[in-house]
Amino acid sequence: MIENLNFIYPEIFISLSIMFLLLLGVFKKNSSGLIYNLSIIFLIFTLALIFNYPPKSNLYLFNNTYVIDYFSIFMKILTLCSGIFVLVVSSKYLKIFKIFQIEYSILILCSILGMMVMISSYDLIVFYVGLELQSLSLYVLASFNRDQTKSSEAGLKYFVLSALSSGLLLYGCSLIYGFTGSTNFITISENIYSNQVGLTFGIVFILVGLAFKISAVPFHMWAPDVYEGSPTSVTLFFAVVPKVAALAIFIRFLYVPFVNMIDQWQIIIIFLSIASMIFGAVAAIGQKNLKRLVAYSSIGHMGFVLAGLSTGVNEGIQSSIIYISIYLVMNLGLFSCLFMMKRNDTYYESIEDLSGLSKNHPLISLSLLIILFSLAGIPPMAGFFAKFYIFKAVIKESMYFLAITGLLSTVISAFYYLRIIKIIYFDPEKEKYDTDYNIGLKISLSLSTLLILLYFVFPSMLVEIVSRINII
């Protein structure tokens, strides 16, 4: 058991970091800035630890309840990189809203630790512990700005609905344990023929809980209100980081213990995918708030991710992982632009506030143009390739209805993305926004824009990295 600890240095380090930062916050007054900077440094060091100890083969630790493999390493790197950038871009926003407190960055670290546990979990109990550590941190983060009623309301809505979904998920876990006699993924896969009807009920309950975490239709009801009501820095975290861990556990859960029951769960994933793509595209059309629009947009994008998962082959899984990787970069760029919409210490979130932005801020407008084109799936931006890989995998498996639905939803969603571009470039200009951006915001926007724009130059790099992931 002690030898196993040698392979979980990143998780141990981030746990010790959280304890150290909590003590530092208690004993040192006015240490929020120091703790914030140390959190970023600790996340970078955790990233270095993951790179420094890559296993030569899959490692199954703690009686096969925790796995370290190429897939978990890649998803943890995505999670940590996203967490670092979220912290880098949001410091000024937190100071202006007077929520730049020691608890903020510590809660982000706790949430990331929970996600890392989820990603490597190979047991229902370990997975649930990671999920609750992530969720409890997110409840507090959503309502972190206590001076705003919307933020408190967002936290309460997320808490109530998330608690309901966690209850359903835990009930599904108990059913699977009852019918297989184990919570371990390997043992479950060996005992799935004992009672397939009962196990199907267990799978359905767990999929409901997981669908809530990625805001897939019809379990999306929390997303628009929580995205709008939460502080923008928290909305960025919601829109980017938890999606990676949720996708990882979706893949683990479906393709390790229940890969031989694909006939039972495939139709559920296809339904979630189609419903999310259509609803995400249609519901976003009438939105006037940018954060609500991002919420509905993310529902549609998760539909594409689920389309890749529903194929039942490695190529489909790999296309979903590529999609989520590119989606993270696009969202990071979009929110970086949102953080730049500041005038006299007031942040603007309405689509109408982008009116004539190109006249006063040509570089931000150009970045937004590239990001929105990519989100719409217009070539040669990275978002086009993300959708192309999904369509390729789906069509290869003769799932034509899914591909047609995806294509139609892409056309519909292009309308509201192009409408924003029209407002930026053709509507009358408004008062100029402040230009005192911090260096982290500039780096984040520049990097994400360049990655999206220049992805077509060497697209095979990401494909080659992800192609090493073989779950089935």
Secondary structure, 3 states (H helix, E strand, C coil): CCHHHHHCHHHHHHHHHHHHHHHHHHHCCCCHHHHHHHHHHHHHHHHHHHHHCCCCCCEEECCCCEEECHHHHHHHHHHHHHHHHHHHHHHHHHHHCCCCCHHHHHHHHHHHHHHHHHHHECEHHHHHHHHHHHHHHHHHHHCCCCCCHHHHHHHHHHHHHHHHHHHHHHHHHHHHHHHHCCCEHHHHHHCCCCCHHHHHHHHHHHHHHHHHHCCCCCCCCCHHHHHHHCCHHHHHHHHHHHHHHHHHHHHHHHHCCCHHHHHHHHHHHHHHHHHHHHHHHHHCCCCCEHHHHHHHHHHHHHHHHHHHHCCCCHHHHHHHHHHHHHHHHHHHHHHHHHHCCEECCEECCEHHHHCCHHHHCHHHHHHHHHHHHHHHCCCCCHHHHHHHHHHHHHHHCCCHHHHHHHHHHHHHHHHHHHHHHHHHHHCCCCCCCCCCCCHHHHHHHHHHHHHHHHHHHCCHHHHHHHCCCCCC
